[in-house]
Amino acid sequence: MRGLGYLCSVAIELSDDIFRILRETSEASGIRAWLIGGYVRDRLLGKPSKDLDIVVLGDGPAYADALAKRLPGEKHQAIFKTYGTAQIKWNGYELEFVGARKESYSHESRNPSVEAGTLKDDQERRDFTINALSIGLNADDFGQLVDPFQGIRDLDAGIIRTPLDPDRTFSDDPLRMLRAIRFATRLGFRIEPDTYAGLCRNAERIRIISQERISDELNRIVMAEKPSVGFKLLFDTGILHHFFPEMVALQGVETINGKSHKDNFYHTLQVLDNLSQWTDNLWLRWAAILHDIAKPPTKRFDPKEGWTFHGHEDKGARMVKGIFRRLRLPLDHKMKYVEKLVLLHLRPIVLSKETVTDSAVRRLIVDAGEDINDLLLLSKADITSKNEAKVNRYLRNLEIVAEKIVDVTEKDRLRNWQPPITGNHIMESFIIQDVHMIGKLKNEIREAILEGEVANEFDAAHAFMLRKGKELGLETKNGNGHVASPA
């Protein structure tokens, strides 16, 4: 990433066929064009990419049409006349075309007024210096880097900086604030001081951005190698406060009678970072973000116990849907998955502190279902004590829990388990006057199997059902459907 040196003084080698054809298109059409933005940045960072953004002087769709006629083989072309843009997919490449433009904004909207402009105008409207770099695609400047804002210097130094005054850049389009934090997080760059101060001054402007766009950027931060970097920047600049107050409420330590609780904001970030070492599952990472989200509303101080957060896992699970709805995250099985993990996140840790019984493990397997391994990962990530001996003890005990889960699963066939006796079996066997008795009897069977009192197979469970039904005073039916007293 570092050591690029005075790269702007030399040409960038563009040897692939696509670049030769782009040059030929520029020459034949008389339309000047440049690579710009993300491809140029990633190319200089040594990261492969086939996503090409191309800015042209003039009509972007016309240039795209001229290029498409020169591309051999299969291609897919789309023109978006409303926006004056076009797209071509060819040979694994995705090319986006737009005419060079300059923009002006009103204070109430991030949608600009647009007019045709020069390459310099187009570079000025870019969010950061490292994204304003361009490479010529024309006969007279083919492969030449155009760097009016010292983007190469910032790329070399690992700095995020706006090309113009940061107040103008962020006020015009506040989504750029989240992009600044996303790039800093994912690239491991630092935000230049004036640009950082601009983030703080304009934090409230994020409110004019649609929640869908905010959450799209947020998810990219969540998926970073070390997402805590982004969340700390979001918190410290005040941006997080405007769209995720529940997470902000986790921050802080309170002390009464010399007893303090940990800072649950920074604990949550540590859990998220821990988990991110082991999984790229976005929704498992969201479970880490939300696992302690209900600690502020459940926090109590007891003179004997100290600080308690009783029931925070249950209340947290019930908060998930409201947070997902407000953040415009999916309200489908992904949300249900997060709800389940938040609800169950303490269970493996509690087991790791106790003697691990088969019945407790059976209950955990049944409640977690196919997500049991993800739950164990979350619980492992949740061990963040500074006491190394305590951490090692919990980790070892979690391993014992995991081994026990494997043993019990293989022995009792409990993964994604449902009791072998259904409500239909109960109704076929008994005269039911009160429908609530069906649920009561099903629960008795379930508990007996989970406690290991009854084997997890139909005949044993059916025999138990008949005995328990008799105890509950139910009348059975004989084989012809006539009433018979339970024997």
VOKOLRO-969536 format. One line per 4 residues: number of its first residue (from 0); their letters; for each residue x, y, z of C-alpha. Coordinates in steps of 0.1 Angstrom, whole numbers, plus 5000, padded with zeros to 4 digits. Layout:
residues N
NUM) a) X/Y/Z; ...
END
This chain:
residues 487
0) mrgl) 5000/5000/5000; 5029/5024/5008; 5059/5033/4988; 5042/5044/4956
4) gylc) 5066/5073/4952; 5063/5099/4925; 5040/5077/4905; 5021/5106/4889
8) svai) 5051/5114/4867; 5049/5081/4849; 5024/5063/4827; 5003/5034/4840
12) elsd) 5006/5003/4819; 4972/4994/4804; 4979/4962/4784; 4946/4943/4785
16) difr) 4925/4942/4753; 4897/4963/4769; 4921/4993/4772; 4933/4990/4737
20) ilre) 4897/4990/4724; 4888/5020/4746; 4918/5039/4731; 4907/5030/4696
24) tsea) 4871/5041/4704; 4883/5075/4717; 4904/5080/4685; 4876/5069/4661
28) sgir) 4848/5088/4678; 4867/5119/4687; 4853/5117/4723; 4879/5120/4750
32) awli) 4877/5096/4779; 4895/5087/4812; 4894/5059/4837; 4885/5074/4871
36) ggyv) 4877/5066/4907; 4878/5032/4923; 4895/5012/4896; 4924/5037/4895
40) rdrl) 4927/5037/4933; 4926/4999/4935; 4950/4995/4906; 4976/5017/4924
44) lgkp) 4970/4997/4956; 4978/4965/4937; 4942/4952/4941; 4927/4935/4910
48) skdl) 4895/4949/4897; 4873/4946/4866; 4849/4974/4875; 4858/5004/4853
52) divv) 4843/5039/4857; 4849/5059/4826; 4842/5097/4823; 4840/5112/4789
56) lgdg) 4839/5148/4776; 4805/5148/4760; 4778/5121/4757; 4786/5090/4779
60) paya) 4759/5068/4763; 4772/5077/4728; 4807/5067/4737; 4794/5035/4752
64) dala) 4775/5027/4720; 4806/5033/4699; 4826/5010/4722; 4800/4983/4721
68) krlp) 4803/4981/4683; 4840/4974/4686; 4838/4947/4714; 4840/4912/4700
72) gekh) 4818/4884/4712; 4789/4886/4737; 4782/4917/4756; 4753/4933/4775
76) qaif) 4746/4970/4771; 4722/4992/4790; 4716/5029/4786; 4700/5051/4813
80) ktyg) 4689/5082/4795; 4674/5099/4826; 4708/5100/4842; 4729/5103/4810
84) taqi) 4748/5071/4819; 4754/5037/4803; 4767/5003/4813; 4784/4975/4794
88) kwng) 4793/4940/4807; 4819/4922/4786; 4844/4894/4793; 4841/4897/4830
92) yele) 4844/4935/4830; 4817/4959/4841; 4821/4993/4825; 4801/5024/4836
96) fvga) 4801/5055/4814; 4791/5091/4823; 4798/5125/4808; 4821/5148/4827
100) rkes) 4799/5172/4848; 4799/5198/4875; 4773/5198/4903; 4756/5223/4926
104) yshe) 4735/5214/4956; 4706/5228/4977; 4709/5226/5014; 4678/5203/5017
108) srnp) 4688/5176/4993; 4718/5155/4982; 4704/5154/4946; 4725/5179/4927
112) svea) 4718/5202/4897; 4740/5189/4870; 4755/5205/4839; 4782/5194/4815
116) gtlk) 4818/5201/4826; 4854/5194/4821; 4875/5166/4835; 4887/5190/4863
120) ddqe) 4851/5198/4871; 4844/5161/4874; 4874/5154/4896; 4864/5183/4919
124) rrdf) 4830/5167/4926; 4846/5135/4937; 4844/5126/4974; 4881/5121/4982
128) tina) 4915/5128/4966; 4922/5091/4963; 4890/5087/4943; 4897/5117/4921
132) lsig) 4926/5101/4903; 4922/5094/4866; 4941/5077/4837; 4939/5089/4801
136) lnad) 4924/5066/4775; 4932/5089/4745; 4960/5087/4720; 4979/5117/4734
140) dfgq) 4976/5108/4771; 4971/5070/4771; 4980/5056/4805; 4989/5090/4819
144) lvdp) 4978/5097/4855; 4959/5130/4861; 4962/5139/4898; 4951/5175/4905
148) fqgi) 4946/5171/4943; 4977/5151/4952; 4958/5119/4956; 4989/5099/4950
152) rdld) 5005/5115/4980; 4974/5107/5001; 4973/5071/4988; 5010/5067/4996
156) agii) 5005/5081/5031; 4972/5063/5038; 4951/5094/5042; 4914/5102/5035
160) rtpl) 4911/5138/5024; 4884/5157/5005; 4895/5174/4973; 4877/5206/4982
164) dpdr) 4867/5222/5015; 4853/5193/5036; 4823/5214/5048; 4812/5218/5011
168) tfsd) 4819/5182/5003; 4800/5167/5032; 4772/5193/5032; 4766/5188/4995
172) dplr) 4763/5150/4999; 4764/5138/5036; 4766/5101/5024; 4803/5110/5018
176) mlra) 4808/5111/5055; 4799/5074/5058; 4821/5067/5028; 4850/5085/5045
180) irfa) 4847/5062/5075; 4841/5031/5054; 4873/5038/5033; 4893/5045/5065
184) trlg) 4881/5013/5081; 4885/4989/5051; 4918/5004/5038; 4934/5010/5072
188) frie) 4938/5047/5064; 4935/5077/5087; 4912/5106/5082; 4931/5139/5077
192) pdty) 4924/5164/5106; 4905/5190/5086; 4884/5163/5069; 4877/5147/5104
196) aglc) 4867/5181/5118; 4843/5184/5088; 4827/5151/5097; 4821/5164/5133
200) rnae) 4807/5197/5121; 4783/5181/5096; 4772/5150/5115; 4736/5161/5117
204) riri) 4734/5164/5079; 4733/5126/5077; 4696/5129/5085; 4688/5139/5049
208) isqe) 4701/5106/5036; 4677/5077/5031; 4680/5050/5057; 4686/5024/5030
212) risd) 4717/5043/5018; 4730/5047/5053; 4725/5010/5061; 4742/5000/5029
216) elnr) 4774/5019/5039; 4770/5006/5075; 4769/4970/5064; 4801/4976/5044
220) ivma) 4817/4988/5076; 4804/4958/5095; 4820/4935/5070; 4854/4951/5074
224) ekps) 4883/4931/5088; 4882/4952/5120; 4848/4969/5121; 4854/4985/5155
228) vgfk) 4875/5011/5137; 4845/5023/5118; 4821/5022/5147; 4845/5042/5169
232) llfd) 4848/5069/5141; 4810/5069/5138; 4807/5074/5175; 4835/5099/5180
236) tgil) 4823/5121/5152; 4787/5121/5165; 4773/5105/5133; 4762/5073/5149
240) hhff) 4740/5093/5173; 4717/5103/5145; 4707/5069/5132; 4716/5043/5159
244) pemv) 4709/5057/5194; 4705/5023/5209; 4741/5015/5202; 4752/5049/5215
248) alqg) 4734/5042/5248; 4757/5013/5254; 4786/5037/5260; 4797/5048/5294
252) veti) 4806/5034/5329; 4786/5042/5360; 4799/5037/5395; 4779/5035/5428
256) ngks) 4794/5026/5462; 4827/5019/5444; 4811/4993/5421; 4813/4999/5384
260) hkdn) 4800/4980/5353; 4820/4976/5321; 4815/4999/5291; 4792/4979/5270
264) fyht) 4798/4999/5238; 4835/4990/5237; 4827/4955/5249; 4804/4951/5220
268) lqvl) 4830/4963/5196; 4855/4938/5210; 4830/4910/5206; 4824/4921/5170
272) dnls) 4861/4922/5162; 4866/4888/5178; 4838/4873/5158; 4851/4889/5126
276) qwtd) 4883/4869/5128; 4862/4837/5123; 4832/4845/5101; 4821/4867/5071
280) nlwl) 4785/4861/5080; 4770/4896/5080; 4740/4886/5101; 4761/4868/5127
284) rwaa) 4781/4900/5130; 4748/4918/5135; 4740/4894/5163; 4773/4905/5179
288) ilhd) 4764/4942/5175; 4730/4936/5192; 4737/4909/5217; 4739/4934/5246
292) iakp) 4717/4961/5231; 4691/4958/5260; 4717/4963/5288; 4709/5001/5292
296) ptkr) 4671/4996/5297; 4677/4965/5320; 4705/4980/5341; 4698/4980/5378
300) fdpk) 4720/4985/5409; 4716/4961/5438; 4736/4969/5470; 4744/4932/5474
304) egwt) 4748/4921/5438; 4761/4953/5423; 4751/4961/5387; 4727/4936/5371
308) fhgh) 4712/4934/5336; 4687/4906/5343; 4667/4896/5312; 4687/4917/5288
312) edkg) 4689/4888/5264; 4651/4884/5262; 4644/4922/5259; 4673/4925/5234
316) armv) 4657/4898/5212; 4624/4917/5213; 4642/4949/5203; 4658/4934/5172
320) kgif) 4627/4938/5150; 4622/4975/5158; 4659/4982/5151; 4659/4962/5118
324) rrlr) 4627/4980/5107; 4641/5015/5114; 4674/5007/5098; 4656/4992/5068
328) lpld) 4673/4958/5073; 4655/4927/5061; 4625/4916/5082; 4627/4880/5071
332) hkmk) 4646/4849/5082; 4678/4870/5086; 4661/4890/5113; 4647/4859/5130
336) yvek) 4682/4844/5130; 4696/4875/5148; 4667/4874/5172; 4674/4838/5181
340) lvll) 4711/4844/5187; 4705/4875/5208; 4680/4855/5229; 4703/4825/5234
344) hlrp) 4737/4842/5235; 4742/4837/5273; 4732/4800/5273; 4766/4784/5263
348) ivls) 4785/4807/5286; 4762/4798/5315; 4767/4761/5307; 4805/4767/5306
352) ketv) 4804/4779/5342; 4784/4748/5354; 4786/4711/5353; 4774/4703/5318
356) tdsa) 4744/4679/5320; 4729/4661/5290; 4695/4676/5296; 4709/4712/5295
360) vrrl) 4727/4704/5263; 4696/4688/5248; 4676/4720/5255; 4703/4742/5239
364) ivda) 4705/4720/5208; 4667/4720/5204; 4664/4758/5209; 4694/4767/5186
368) gedi) 4686/4742/5159; 4709/4745/5129; 4724/4777/5142; 4741/4760/5172
372) ndll) 4776/4764/5158; 4770/4801/5151; 4758/4805/5186; 4789/4789/5200
376) llsk) 4811/4813/5179; 4791/4843/5193; 4796/4830/5228; 4833/4825/5223
380) adit) 4836/4860/5209; 4817/4873/5240; 4845/4863/5264; 4864/4896/5267
384) skne) 4876/4896/5303; 4910/4911/5310; 4916/4882/5334; 4936/4858/5312
388) akvn) 4930/4829/5336; 4893/4835/5336; 4892/4837/5298; 4912/4805/5294
392) rylr) 4889/4787/5318; 4857/4798/5300; 4872/4789/5266; 4881/4754/5278
396) nlei) 4847/4750/5293; 4831/4761/5260; 4851/4735/5243; 4836/4709/5267
400) vaek) 4801/4722/5259; 4808/4720/5221; 4821/4684/5225; 4790/4675/5246
404) ivdv) 4768/4690/5219; 4784/4667/5193; 4780/4637/5215; 4744/4643/5224
408) tekd) 4734/4652/5189; 4748/4620/5175; 4733/4599/5203; 4698/4615/5205
412) rlrn) 4694/4629/5169; 4683/4662/5182; 4695/4687/5156; 4664/4706/5143
416) wqpp) 4644/4684/5165; 4607/4681/5169; 4590/4657/5194; 4579/4624/5177
420) itgn) 4544/4629/5191; 4523/4656/5173; 4490/4672/5182; 4473/4649/5157
424) hime) 4486/4618/5176; 4472/4632/5208; 4438/4639/5192; 4437/4605/5176
428) sfii) 4443/4589/5210; 4422/4609/5234; 4388/4626/5238; 4398/4662/5241
432) qdvh) 4373/4686/5258; 4399/4714/5264; 4422/4722/5235; 4448/4735/5259
436) migk) 4454/4700/5271; 4470/4692/5237; 4497/4717/5243; 4501/4707/5279
440) lkne) 4506/4670/5270; 4530/4679/5241; 4551/4699/5265; 4551/4670/5290
444) irea) 4565/4647/5263; 4590/4673/5252; 4603/4678/5287; 4605/4641/5294
448) ileg) 4626/4635/5263; 4649/4665/5270; 4654/4654/5305; 4664/4619/5293
452) evan) 4635/4602/5310; 4621/4590/5277; 4639/4578/5245; 4637/4601/5215
456) efda) 4617/4577/5194; 4580/4572/5186; 4571/4540/5206; 4587/4552/5238
460) ahaf) 4571/4587/5235; 4537/4572/5226; 4537/4549/5256; 4547/4579/5278
464) mlrk) 4519/4600/5262; 4493/4573/5272; 4506/4572/5308; 4507/4609/5311
468) gkel) 4473/4613/5295; 4458/4590/5322; 4475/4611/5349; 4459/4642/5335
472) glet) 4425/4626/5335; 4421/4622/5297; 4399/4595/5282; 4413/4574/5253
476) kngn) 4397/4561/5222; 4398/4525/5212; 4409/4513/5177; 4373/4518/5164
480) ghva) 4371/4554/5177; 4349/4545/5207; 4357/4559/5241; 4377/4536/5264
484) spa) 4390/4543/5299; 4427/4546/5300; 4443/4515/5314
END
